[in-house]
Amino acid sequence: MVLDWIVGLFSKDMGIDLGTANTLVCVTGRDEILAEPSVVAVTRGTNRVLMNGEAVGNRAKEMADKAPPSIQVIRPLRDGVIADFDITEAMLRYFIRKVHNRHRLFQPRVVIAIPSGITPVEKRAVFNSAQRAGARKVYLIEEPKAAGIGAGLPITEPMGSMIVDVGGGTTEVAVMSLGGIVNSSSIRVAGDEMDLGIIEYCKRRFNLDIGFRSAERVKIEVGSAYPLESELRTIVKGRDLGTGLPRAQELGSEDIREALEEPIEVMCEAILQTLDKTPPELAADLVDLGITLTGGGSLLRSLDKVIEERTNLSVTVADDPLGSVARGTREVLLHLDKMASVLEGGDDDF
């Protein structure tokens, strides 16, 4: 349509990695990625977003665990899927407005990455939320496909490519070929479960209650999945469960390894099960191509080494593991005609 072509000249099409922990937005024609936490601050008991709808992302995260009872800081996505439709819509509207910043006439086309294991009802919820938030057209793509494209893997070629995308709420494991997912596993064990493991470890080992933000910081600063040549140390602060008083505690990377044993084992099992169900010809390709890690969780020190030992395959962390999914959605937008086969659907499918 001529009108659609004219609107396209003025709109900034965008790809969105709608994650449980963080939302990343790529815009066609730009290299940089907008990345902010997937959190929203509202007046408790309502869905009214504070600061005229601007208390989203970084601003909202600053309020987490420090807000008075009248303010509630919400993560509208849990385990990779929408838990609160209205708040997710408000969050998407904020990101679209922040990136697009144009008259409503020039609404963008949007490609959104979704976990491979979500239901048709959950897909519909994502689609509707994006439409109501201001998208002109909405397309969905499974996260492993977007991650593979963003990491530069030949997922549309007749050969096997394997992605392990460790996000905040889910870990996506997939073997792909000819633009489709041949075999996959989507487990709700990822970065959030790692943080929870650290919190529970501190309670059990040191009788110390810490928050999720502190657990995430410790994971980033000293966390590792494999023994390090020089172990790291840090200080964490929280509330003593015995006295109820604030207290500081030193933690080492060996402590965090013990805390993360269970979630890492679950991830490794998902990878092994996916490999076990992979057709032999595609499995043979993986001997040469190996496994590619993406997502924020893949930045955990030596996670690649642990997976290498368990699978006997080479494991590579993508050049931009945090931005791989978002960059993949942008690449799809730039070549919508050629890449239509990798999409879950557009307006006509919902």
C-alpha positions in Angstrom: 0.0 0.0 0.0 1.2 3.5 -0.8 0.1 4.8 2.6 2.1 2.0 4.4 5.1 2.9 2.3 4.8 6.6 3.2 4.4 5.8 6.9 7.4 3.6 6.7 9.5 6.5 5.5 9.0 8.3 8.8 8.8 5.5 11.3 11.7 3.9 13.1 11.1 0.1 13.0 12.4 -1.6 16.1 13.2 -5.1 17.4 12.5 -5.9 21.0 14.0 -8.5 23.3 11.3 -8.6 25.9 13.1 -10.2 28.7 12.1 -11.1 32.3 15.1 -9.1 33.7 15.9 -6.6 31.0 14.3 -5.3 27.8 16.6 -4.4 24.9 15.5 -2.4 21.9 17.2 -2.1 18.5 16.2 0.4 15.9 16.8 0.0 12.2 19.5 2.4 11.0 21.2 2.6 14.4 23.9 0.4 15.9 23.4 1.2 19.6 20.9 -0.8 21.8 18.6 0.7 24.4 18.7 -1.6 27.4 16.8 -1.1 30.6 15.4 -3.3 33.4 12.0 -4.8 32.8 10.4 -3.1 35.9 7.7 -0.6 36.4 6.8 1.5 39.5 3.1 2.0 40.1 0.9 3.4 42.9 0.1 0.3 45.0 -3.3 -1.1 44.4 -3.6 0.5 40.9 -1.9 0.1 37.5 -1.1 3.8 37.4 2.6 4.2 36.4 4.3 6.9 38.4 6.0 10.0 37.0 3.4 10.4 34.2 4.2 6.9 32.9 8.0 7.4 33.0 8.7 5.3 36.1 9.9 2.4 33.9 13.2 0.7 33.5 16.2 2.3 35.2 14.1 4.8 37.1 11.8 2.0 38.5 14.7 -0.2 39.4 16.2 2.5 41.6 13.0 2.4 43.7 13.1 -1.4 44.1 13.4 -2.6 47.7 13.6 1.0 48.9 10.1 2.3 48.1 7.5 3.2 50.7 4.3 1.1 51.1 2.4 3.4 48.7 4.7 2.5 45.8 4.9 -1.0 44.2 7.8 -1.9 41.9 6.6 -4.7 39.5 8.3 -7.0 37.1 5.4 -7.6 34.7 7.1 -10.6 33.0 7.9 -13.8 34.9 9.8 -16.8 33.5 9.8 -15.1 30.1 6.0 -14.6 29.8 3.6 -11.9 30.6 2.3 -12.0 34.2 0.6 -8.6 34.2 -0.8 -7.5 30.8 -1.6 -3.9 31.7 1.8 -3.2 33.1 3.6 -4.9 30.2 1.6 -2.7 27.8 2.6 0.4 29.8 6.2 -0.7 29.7 6.2 -1.3 25.9 4.5 2.0 25.4 7.3 3.7 27.3 10.0 2.0 25.2 8.3 2.7 21.9 7.7 6.3 22.8 11.3 6.7 24.0 12.8 5.3 20.9 10.3 6.5 18.3 9.4 10.0 19.7 7.2 10.9 16.7 3.6 11.7 15.9 1.2 8.8 16.4 0.6 8.7 12.7 4.1 7.2 12.2 3.8 4.1 14.2 6.7 1.6 13.9 6.8 -2.0 12.8 8.0 -4.2 15.7 9.6 -7.6 15.9 9.4 -9.1 19.4 11.4 -12.1 20.5 9.5 -14.7 22.6 10.5 -17.9 24.5 10.1 -21.0 22.3 8.1 -22.8 25.0 5.2 -20.3 25.5 1.6 -21.2 24.6 -0.5 -19.7 21.8 -2.4 -17.7 24.4 0.8 -16.2 25.7 1.9 -15.4 22.2 -1.4 -13.6 21.6 -0.9 -11.6 24.8 2.5 -10.4 23.7 1.0 -9.5 20.3 -2.0 -7.6 21.7 0.1 -5.7 24.2 2.5 -4.5 21.5 -0.4 -3.4 19.3 -2.1 -1.4 22.0 1.3 0.1 23.0 1.5 1.8 19.6 3.0 -0.7 17.1 1.8 -0.4 13.5 2.6 -4.1 12.7 3.8 -6.8 15.1 5.8 -9.8 14.3 7.0 -12.5 16.7 10.1 -14.6 16.6 11.3 -17.4 18.9 14.3 -16.3 21.0 16.7 -19.0 19.9 16.2 -18.0 16.2 16.7 -14.3 17.0 19.8 -15.1 19.1 21.3 -17.3 16.4 20.8 -14.6 13.8 22.2 -11.9 16.1 25.2 -14.1 16.8 25.9 -14.7 13.1 25.0 -18.4 13.0 23.9 -19.9 9.6 20.4 -20.9 11.0 18.8 -20.6 7.5 21.4 -23.0 5.9 21.0 -26.8 5.7 23.3 -27.4 8.6 22.9 -27.7 12.4 23.4 -24.7 14.6 23.0 -24.8 18.4 22.1 -21.9 20.6 22.0 -21.8 24.4 20.4 -18.5 25.4 20.6 -17.9 29.2 18.3 -15.0 30.0 16.7 -13.8 33.2 13.7 -16.0 33.4 14.3 -18.8 30.9 17.2 -20.7 29.3 16.5 -21.5 25.7 18.3 -24.4 24.1 17.8 -25.1 20.4 19.2 -26.9 17.4 18.2 -25.1 14.2 18.5 -25.8 10.5 16.9 -24.2 7.4 15.3 -21.4 9.4 13.4 -23.7 11.8 13.9 -25.2 15.2 14.6 -28.9 14.9 14.8 -29.7 18.6 14.6 -27.4 21.6 14.1 -27.1 25.3 12.9 -24.1 27.2 13.4 -24.2 31.0 12.5 -21.7 33.6 15.9 -21.8 35.2 18.2 -18.9 34.3 19.6 -15.7 35.8 16.8 -15.2 38.3 17.2 -18.8 39.7 21.0 -18.1 40.1 20.2 -15.0 42.1 17.7 -17.0 44.2 20.3 -19.7 44.8 22.8 -17.1 46.1 20.1 -15.7 48.5 19.2 -19.2 49.8 22.9 -20.0 50.2 23.5 -16.9 52.3 20.6 -17.8 54.5 21.7 -21.3 55.0 25.5 -20.8 55.3 25.8 -17.4 57.0 22.3 -16.8 58.5 22.2 -13.6 56.4 19.2 -12.3 54.4 20.1 -10.4 51.3 18.0 -8.9 48.5 17.9 -9.8 44.8 19.9 -6.7 43.7 22.7 -7.7 46.1 22.7 -11.3 44.9 22.9 -10.1 41.3 25.8 -7.8 42.1 27.7 -10.6 43.9 27.1 -13.0 41.0 28.5 -10.4 38.5 31.5 -9.5 40.7 32.8 -12.9 41.9 30.5 -15.6 40.4 32.0 -18.5 38.5 30.9 -21.9 37.4 34.4 -23.5 37.5 37.4 -23.1 39.9 39.4 -20.0 39.1 43.2 -19.7 39.1 42.8 -16.8 41.6 39.6 -16.9 43.6 37.7 -13.6 44.0 36.3 -12.0 47.1 33.6 -9.4 47.8 31.5 -8.0 50.6 27.7 -8.4 50.8 25.4 -6.6 53.2 22.1 -7.7 54.5 20.1 -8.5 57.7 21.2 -11.0 60.3 18.4 -13.6 60.6 19.3 -14.1 64.3 19.6 -10.6 65.6 17.6 -8.7 63.0 20.4 -6.2 62.7 22.3 -5.1 59.5 25.5 -7.0 58.9 28.3 -7.4 56.3 29.7 -10.7 55.2 32.6 -11.6 53.0 31.9 -14.0 50.1 34.3 -15.8 47.8 33.8 -17.1 44.3 33.9 -20.7 45.7 30.8 -19.8 47.8 29.0 -18.6 44.7 30.0 -21.8 42.8 28.4 -23.9 45.5 25.3 -21.7 45.5 24.9 -22.0 41.7 25.5 -25.8 41.4 21.8 -26.7 41.2 20.7 -24.2 38.5 23.8 -24.9 36.4 23.2 -28.6 36.6 19.6 -28.1 35.4 20.9 -26.1 32.4 23.5 -28.8 31.5 20.8 -31.5 31.7 18.6 -29.5 29.3 21.5 -29.2 26.9 22.3 -32.9 27.1 18.6 -33.9 26.6 18.4 -31.6 23.5 21.5 -33.1 22.0 20.2 -36.6 22.7 17.1 -35.9 20.6 19.0 -34.3 17.7 19.1 -36.2 14.4 22.5 -37.7 13.7 23.3 -35.6 10.6 22.7 -32.4 12.5 24.6 -33.7 15.5 27.5 -34.4 13.2 27.5 -30.7 12.2 27.8 -29.6 15.8 31.1 -31.4 16.1 32.5 -28.7 13.8 30.3 -25.8 14.7 29.9 -26.4 18.5 27.5 -24.6 20.8 27.1 -20.8 21.0 26.1 -19.1 24.3 24.1 -15.9 24.4 22.1 -14.0 27.0 23.3 -12.2 30.1 23.7 -15.5 32.0 26.3 -16.7 29.6 28.7 -14.0 31.1 29.0 -16.1 34.2 32.7 -16.9 34.5 33.7 -20.3 33.0 30.1 -21.4 32.2 31.3 -22.2 28.8 34.1 -24.5 30.3 31.5 -26.5 32.3 29.3 -27.0 29.3 32.3 -28.1 27.2 33.2 -30.7 29.8 29.7 -32.1 29.9 29.1 -32.2 26.2 32.6 -32.7 24.7 31.7 -30.0 22.2 33.4 -26.6 21.7 31.5 -23.8 23.3 31.7 -20.2 22.2 30.3 -17.1 23.9 28.8 -14.7 21.3 30.6 -11.4 20.7 27.7 -9.5 22.2 25.8 -12.1 24.3 23.5 -9.5 25.9 22.5 -7.9 22.6 22.3 -11.0 20.4 18.6 -11.5 20.5 17.8 -7.8 20.0 20.3 -7.5 17.1 18.7 -10.6 15.6 15.3 -9.0 15.7 16.7 -5.9 13.9 18.3 -8.1 11.3 14.9 -9.7 10.6 13.3 -6.3 10.2 15.9 -5.3 7.7 15.2 -8.4 5.6 11.5 -9.1 6.3 10.9 -10.6 2.9 13.8 -13.0 3.0 13.3 -13.9 6.6 9.6 -14.4 6.7 10.1 -18.1 7.3 11.7 -17.6 10.7 8.8 -15.5 12.1 6.0 -16.9 14.2 3.5 -14.6 12.5 2.3 -11.1 11.8 -1.1 -9.3 11.8 -2.7 -11.9 9.6 -1.9 -14.8 11.9 -3.5 -13.3 15.0 
